[in-house]
Amino acid sequence: MIFLLALSRLIDMISTRIGKFSMWLILATTLISAGNAIVRKIFSISSNSLLEIQWYLFAAVFMLSAGYGFLKNSHVRIDFVSSKLSLRARNWIDVVGIVAVLFPFCLITISLSWPFFTQALASGEMSYNAGGLIRWPAYALIPLGFFLLMLQGLSELIKRVAFLTGQGPDVLDDEDGPSNAPESQPDIATPSAGLRVGEH
């Protein structure tokens, strides 16, 4: 488990760096979009390549940041249900979800998208729009993004198993705060609590 936890920290570091790099891609997308709009309004000219690079960058932000979102627990959860479960139950649900849903889904998507990337790379496929870009970088984002998501899934699986075996903290406990933890109960034995009861 010591080796696995070290591997988990390495994966977390990779996901964090890629996630922070993706934030700069958002800025680049915004600047290119604004520049393209200004040039079109002032000089009445535009470029399909500038339009397509915006789509490529947006796709890169979405695909490359999926693992970082998983690391930060920013994916959608059914909080109404999960907040009523014990911490161990929530971690067990994540373990089952990662193994039975996330890993197979990522593997299937990678296997289906890889031929599109290799064919476009070999043929030098170009956009059908005049002045458009080559297609293989956009196709490459699909298997790469799902590989990074699966890699982060491995890290999260290690952390869930470490908690369930008593060898690590609960990383899910931080996302909802202590108020939702089953262990967090008001201490009615304190003097102030007793005073309040007596006052009523």
SVG drawing of the C-alpha trace seen along z (x, -y; Angstrom):
<svg xmlns="http://www.w3.org/2000/svg" viewBox="-39 -49 45 53">
<polyline fill="none" stroke="black" stroke-width="0.4" points="0.0,0.0 2.9,-2.4 4.0,-2.0 0.4,-2.4 -0.1,-5.6 3.2,-7.0 1.8,-6.2 -1.4,-7.9 0.5,-11.1 2.4,-11.0 -0.8,-10.7 -2.4,-13.5 0.6,-15.7 0.4,-15.0 -3.4,-15.7 -2.8,-18.9 -0.2,-20.2 -2.3,-19.3 -5.4,-20.9 -3.5,-24.2 -2.1,-24.2 -5.7,-23.8 -6.6,-27.0 -4.2,-28.9 -5.9,-27.3 -9.2,-29.0 -7.4,-32.3 -5.9,-31.6 -9.4,-30.6 -10.8,-33.9 -8.1,-36.0 -8.3,-34.3 -12.1,-34.6 -12.0,-38.3 -9.3,-39.0 -11.2,-37.2 -14.4,-39.1 -12.5,-42.5 -10.8,-41.8 -14.0,-40.7 -15.9,-43.8 -13.1,-46.3 -11.6,-44.8 -14.5,-42.6 -12.1,-39.6 -12.2,-36.3 -10.3,-33.0 -11.6,-29.5 -8.4,-28.4 -8.9,-30.9 -12.5,-29.7 -11.3,-26.0 -8.5,-26.6 -11.0,-28.0 -12.9,-24.7 -9.7,-22.7 -8.7,-24.6 -12.2,-24.3 -12.1,-20.5 -8.6,-20.4 -9.8,-22.2 -12.8,-19.8 -10.8,-16.6 -7.6,-17.3 -9.3,-18.7 -11.5,-15.7 -8.9,-13.9 -8.2,-17.2 -12.0,-17.6 -12.1,-14.0 -9.1,-14.8 -10.9,-17.9 -14.3,-16.0 -16.0,-18.5 -18.0,-16.0 -21.7,-15.8 -22.8,-13.8 -26.3,-13.1 -25.7,-15.0 -29.2,-14.4 -28.4,-10.7 -24.7,-10.6 -24.9,-13.0 -27.2,-10.5 -24.7,-7.6 -21.9,-6.7 -18.4,-7.6 -17.5,-3.9 -20.7,-3.4 -19.8,-6.4 -16.3,-5.1 -17.5,-1.7 -19.9,-3.2 -16.9,-5.0 -14.9,-1.8 -17.6,0.0 -18.3,-2.9 -14.6,-3.3 -14.1,0.4 -17.4,1.3 -18.3,-1.9 -15.4,-4.4 -12.6,-1.9 -14.8,-0.1 -16.2,-3.3 -12.7,-4.8 -11.3,-1.7 -14.2,-1.4 -14.0,-5.1 -10.2,-4.8 -10.5,-1.7 -13.2,-3.3 -11.5,-6.7 -7.9,-5.5 -8.6,-4.4 -9.9,-7.8 -6.7,-9.4 -4.4,-7.0 -6.2,-7.2 -6.3,-11.0 -2.6,-11.1 -1.6,-8.7 -3.8,-10.4 -3.1,-14.0 -6.8,-14.6 -7.7,-18.3 -10.8,-20.2 -13.4,-20.6 -13.5,-24.3 -11.3,-26.5 -8.2,-27.4 -9.1,-24.9 -6.7,-22.9 -5.5,-19.4 -7.8,-17.0 -5.6,-14.6 -4.8,-16.9 -8.5,-17.1 -8.9,-13.4 -5.9,-12.7 -7.6,-14.6 -10.3,-12.0 -8.1,-8.9 -5.7,-11.1 -8.4,-12.7 -10.0,-9.4 -6.6,-7.9 -5.9,-10.7 -9.3,-10.3 -8.7,-6.6 -5.3,-7.3 -6.9,-9.6 -9.5,-7.0 -6.7,-4.6 -5.4,-7.2 -8.9,-7.7 -9.4,-3.9 -6.1,-3.6 -7.2,-6.4 -10.6,-4.8 -9.1,-1.4 -6.6,-3.0 -9.4,-4.6 -11.4,-1.4 -8.5,0.5 -7.6,-2.1 -4.4,-3.2 -5.4,-6.6 -7.7,-9.6 -11.2,-9.9 -10.8,-12.3 -14.6,-12.5 -15.0,-14.0 -13.6,-17.3 -16.0,-18.0 -19.2,-18.3 -17.7,-19.7 -18.0,-18.2 -21.7,-19.0 -22.6,-16.1 -20.4,-13.6 -22.4,-11.0 -19.8,-11.2 -20.5,-14.9 -23.1,-15.1 -23.8,-17.9 -22.1,-17.3 -25.1,-17.5 -22.8,-16.8 -21.1,-20.2 -22.1,-22.7 -23.4,-25.2 -25.6,-22.5 -27.0,-21.6 -27.6,-25.3 -29.6,-25.7 -31.7,-22.6 -32.3,-23.9 -33.4,-27.3 -36.2,-25.7"/>
</svg>
